Amino acid sequence: MVDPKIIDDLARRLADSVPDSLRALQLDLDQNFKAALQVGLGKLDLVTREEFDVQQGVLRRTRERLEALETRLAALEGAGEADDGGG
């Protein structure tokens, strides 16, 4: 989920960029920008930085485990071939 403070900040920036002649509509525009940003960003299925970092750690550990298992499998296969060749 996107931090609501970020959405508020973006909406405020958009509203502040409106020409002075339309300042009377600023509050309405601010609310509309917030709603549009929440809907648009909600469709992106974003994750927080913390969630991303956690998943990155899980992926790193999984890769390390896979590499260890591949090394172990290669050693077992090598030992099996040595046993087969001796007879």
Secondary structure, 3 states (H helix, E strand, C coil): CCCHHHHHHHHHHHHHCCCHHHHHHHHHHHHHHHHHHHHHHHCCCCCCHHHHHHHHHHHHHHHHHHHHHHHHHHHHHHHHHHHHHCC
